[in-house]
Amino acid sequence: MHAPKSYSVRKFPLKLLIDHQYHLELTPREEQLYLVKQQDNQLFRLIRSVTGNSGEFQPCLVFVNCKGGKSYESELLTLIRVGLWLGGRHYVISERSASMTRSGILSFIDETIGEEVNRRITMEIHMERTVLSKYYAYRGLLLSSCHCLENWYPKIVIVPDYERIIPAQKIRFAVDQKIRFTDKSGAERDWVQKEIAQDTVDVRINVFDGSGIHHPAITARVRELTGSRTAPTTILWRAPYIKGVTHEMDYETFYRERGVDRITDVWGREHDFSQPMILMTESMYKGKKYFEQHKDYTDWKRYWECFRKYGHCIGVAKWNYSVEEEPLYTRANYQILQDLNLSYQDFASLARYSIGWAERIVSGDPLTACCFLGLFADTPEESLNDYTRAVLKNSEMLKEDGVRSYLISLLRKYRDDFKCGKLFLKSAFKFLTADPILLMEHIGGLEPTGALQADEFYSFDIHGPYLGKRLIERNPHICRSEHVILNAVTNDLLDRYCSHLSNTCIINGKSITPQRLNGADFDGDLVLVVDEPVMLKGVDPDIPIVMDREDKATAMEEPDTPEGRALMIMRTMNNIIGETSNCATVYHNKMPRTPEQKAVYESYIDLLSIINGKAIDYAKTGMLYQIPRNIAKYGHPLPYFMKYAGPYYSSLKEFSRSQSNLNRLCLELEKWDKTLRFAKPCAQFDYRIMLDPDITVPAGTFEAVEQIYLDFCREMGELGREQSMIRNYDKYKDELDGRITRKDAQAFLINWQFYYDKYRNACKEVCPDARLLANIAVLLCYEKYPKKNRKFIWRVAADGLLENIRARDGLFPLLDEQGQIEPKGPSPIPVCEENDADGETYEYLGKRYRLSPYLEASQNQTDNSNHLTINQAEEVIYDR
């Protein structure tokens, strides 16, 4: 899977616009400071169609970051109403995607094209009243990143949704509770707030909410149009007022064997199998109500007439990993760990693999280090940086101080992430998928039996089908009941029709599993499928399920007017997702003294789970529950491990040091981190492999470069001390007084590249020969001044160094796609597996590699996604 093309767009902070009365006059150089990259989407495409400008800079759309806009409510409302002026051009309010709504970002479009673009988005929809938040959320789908598939109009059939009732479910849900309290003036007042209640009820579910199926020929065509190296068997679609996921199924064979020769759509029209189809459930077609005039198939025909008339296209936002691409180990987060009922000894064992992984990299283990750096035997050389090119030329460079420092610096984020629970678990994110066999039966008018029972699911990876119990998780995870244990099974029907659906977690249609996963659906939601027996021990599968009984409730309908839209935007700018999640984290990590107190905390967390679900869907539904005052009052401070959750949290001064499992693990990992950072190299490095013995070093040139080197060491030391003081502003505020404010200190960054360029240019003036300069730099750093700053070699002489390094043929990891890893012994960190048939193979993050000479450039794949680096894989996962 690869990302859509990126375009440059201007993005301004709200405060900048307020300070300039919404009129900005910037020079091209100043504008460069506000350029961001944004992946292609259908709104960008519409703008290109209207303007005829297909350049990589998008001048007709501007983003405004309104985070913190609650402090400037009147100014923000003015901006929404009147827009902004940039270089004499007027920009007016435009669309926003769901992620933009949650992030407090607005878009503004050039007024000269705004009316035409709006006409194309509206597609002749006319209505007197509607739920504005839902309507504009569906319009905002055009800003979701996607691959635009030009001039392709597949046959799409909308089929009815399928609902069923799951009887006798023990649930916990929110109710209104009226309380009386005495205010500060002594007067008694009534107050209504949400509390948790429990009951046993029958639950109605939409079994295939947001999902459908498509013909294998559709997969082949999408693969061709997107240029995907692998088959996109699970596709997340985007089109005007259409959103959801379909999965490739050979429905023709399935129906032929069961005597079905046609299907019926939601309007009662029959369709045969004469051409490949995308079969979407009604829940995927968000525009059904908006385009409804005759309540028959002509409404669907009218949609497609407008689709073509206004120049729209089908879009593909995401698709699945192949089994080779799919990670086998994934870094979890603290939310799914903090509510496990485990002893500390069992809990801490979850960190063993992560610790061993980091230690192997720092120790210079060649296979682990190369995999971490993304240096495989088939990695295209043009994708490598200076450090990995050096290792490619001679693997002994893994022991070089600069390369080792680079490795440790790359690991720093991972080590800090470990401290806040972001640990490697044997797990993978997969598309949550409803039983496709059951769906085909429903669409074909057959008895809906399905292939899975109420406690079962089906999935597989590169090693084959899953069998046995697994833990299913979804982000965000708030309360205990959101842990779902299902039994992985396989059977002939699943093997025949679903064994190609890689990177999916196919669940049964006979339980309320999606509702238990904080109201998940099947329109692209990802779940983490975890194979960690220790975690299963910490889950109680019998506790009541927390769910929102009013999850489909929406705000009142109202006219679509500019003022109504402005007020709706203002209402939905209030994002409490982070606040709710943090509040739950506080209560999870408190240590209750009595069972009664523990029960109270758990009821608080259950209610916060429902509130969080409301907050996530707020942009669409317009419905939001506030955190009750009695819960918010004690929802602080955050537990100690949260200081490693990000820059904002690290700046906080007060944390709870309760003896929760995550706090205890964090403290232990802090001690471990110190030993790792200051550990001595495990092997001696012969720096002479970086010298070209045939180059004579003139004394005058050596002395000139030496003086530059000493100046470099001095200035780097001064800048380092300056940065350290500013980062610890409170400690050095007396010395920094008058030089920098606390607010500026928080955003302070040194432009190191400026100084590196300065010294590189100085060296080139006195020593134009790159190879000679590299020799001098190595001699200075390793012979004459072995205790000074060795970054000098890489910052000023990398080009010559790469030429001088003594070449030595080495072996690099290559994915063994056919291999399977059979763990031997109890070690949680398998390092090497011996296979009599295939020779020596090695494990890295669950996958099997053999060592191979570096392949010639012509043999290397241009798409190296079979073994994405950790950062690349997680960027794709989180982008989904």
Secondary structure, DSSP 8 states (H G I E B T S, - for coil): -----EEEEEEEEHHHHHHTTTEE---HHHHHTTEEEEE-BHHHHHHHHHH---SSEEEEEEEEE-TTGGGGHHHHHHHHHH-EEETTEEEEE----HHHHHHTEEEEEEHHHHHHHHHHHHTT---S-B-HHHHHHHHGGGGSB-EEETT---EEEEE---EEEEEEEEEEEEEEEEEEEE-TTS-EEEEEEEEEEEEEEEEEEETTTTEEEE-HHHHHHHHHHHT-SS---EEEEEETTEEEEEEE--HHHHHHHTT---EE-TTS-EE-SSS-EEEEEGGGBTTTTTT-SSSSHHHHHHHHHHHHHTT--EEEEEE---TTTS-SEEE--GGGTTT----HHHHHGGGHHHHHHHHHHHTT-HHHHHHHHT--TT--GGG--HHHHHHHH-GGGGGSHHHHHHHHHHHHHHHHHHHTT--EEEEEEEEEEE-HHHHHHHHTT-----S--TTEEE-EETTEE--EEEEEE-SS--SGGG-EEEEE---HHHHHHHTT-TTEEEE-SSS-HHHHTTS--SSS-EEEEE--HHHHHT--TTS-EE--TTTT-----B---HHHHHHHHHHTT---HHHHHHHHHHHHTS--SSHHHHHHHHHHHHHHHHHHHHHHTHHHH-------HHHHHT--S-BGGGGGS-HHHHT----B----HHHHHHHHHHHHHHHHHT---SS---GGGG--TT----HHHHHHHHHHHHHHHHHHHHHHHHHHHHHTHHHHHHHHTTT--HHHHHT----HHHHHHHHHHHHHHH---HHHHHHHHHHIIIII-TTS-THHHHHHSHHHHHHHS-----EEEEE-TT------SS-SS--EEEETTTEEEEEETTEEEEEEE---GGGS-S--GGG--HHHHHHHHHH-
